[in-house]
Amino acid sequence: MNILLALIPVTLLIVVVAIGIFFWAVNHRQFDDLDSPGVLPLMEEEPVKPAQDDATATTPADAGDDGQPGPSR
């Protein structure tokens, strides 16, 4: 019977923490869009290629004989 004196406060603490986590998630918009994440893996889209900076862009002068970028000979 003494175990109830320990289990009831522990259970109430767990419930309060769970409610706090739920309200934190609602305030941080975790439940706004529930449908899209489940469909995203099924969509077939071309991957977006990252844009190159002007400093790192290759020019035809940087290309080797085969047209691939590389060190000049």
C-alpha positions as CSV (number, residue, x, y, z in Angstrom):
1,M,0.0,0.0,0.0
2,N,3.0,2.3,0.6
3,I,4.0,2.0,-3.1
4,L,0.9,4.0,-4.0
5,L,2.3,7.0,-2.1
6,A,5.3,6.9,-4.6
7,L,3.4,5.8,-7.8
8,I,0.7,8.5,-7.7
9,P,3.1,11.5,-7.6
10,V,5.4,9.9,-10.2
11,T,2.4,9.3,-12.5
12,L,1.1,12.8,-12.0
13,L,4.6,14.2,-12.9
14,I,4.7,12.1,-16.1
15,V,1.3,13.3,-17.1
16,V,2.2,17.0,-16.5
17,V,5.4,16.5,-18.5
18,A,3.5,14.9,-21.4
19,I,0.9,17.7,-21.4
20,G,3.7,20.3,-21.4
21,I,5.5,18.6,-24.4
22,F,2.1,18.5,-26.3
23,F,1.5,22.2,-25.8
24,W,5.1,23.0,-26.8
25,A,4.7,21.0,-30.0
26,V,1.4,22.8,-30.8
27,N,3.0,26.2,-30.2
28,H,5.9,25.3,-32.4
29,R,3.6,24.3,-35.3
30,Q,4.5,20.6,-35.3
31,F,1.0,19.6,-36.2
32,D,0.2,22.1,-39.0
33,D,0.7,19.7,-42.0
34,L,0.2,16.1,-41.3
35,D,-0.5,14.9,-44.8
36,S,2.5,16.1,-46.8
37,P,5.4,14.3,-44.9
38,G,3.8,10.9,-45.7
39,V,3.5,11.6,-49.4
40,L,6.9,13.2,-49.9
41,P,8.9,9.9,-50.4
42,L,6.4,8.9,-53.1
43,M,6.9,12.0,-55.2
44,E,9.2,11.8,-58.2
45,E,11.0,15.0,-58.7
46,E,14.4,15.9,-60.2
47,P,16.9,16.8,-57.5
48,V,17.8,20.4,-57.3
49,K,21.3,21.1,-58.4
50,P,23.1,23.6,-56.2
51,A,24.0,26.9,-57.8
52,Q,27.7,27.6,-58.3
53,D,29.4,30.7,-57.1
54,D,31.2,32.9,-59.7
55,A,34.5,32.2,-58.0
56,T,34.1,28.4,-58.2
57,A,32.4,28.2,-61.6
58,T,34.4,26.4,-64.3
59,T,35.1,28.0,-67.6
60,P,36.0,26.3,-70.9
61,A,39.7,27.4,-70.3
62,D,39.7,25.3,-67.1
63,A,38.5,22.2,-69.0
64,G,40.9,19.6,-70.2
65,D,41.0,17.9,-73.6
66,D,37.9,15.8,-72.8
67,G,35.9,18.8,-71.8
68,Q,35.9,17.9,-68.1
69,P,37.1,20.3,-65.5
70,G,40.6,19.6,-64.3
71,P,44.2,20.8,-64.0
72,S,45.7,22.1,-67.2
73,R,48.7,20.3,-68.6
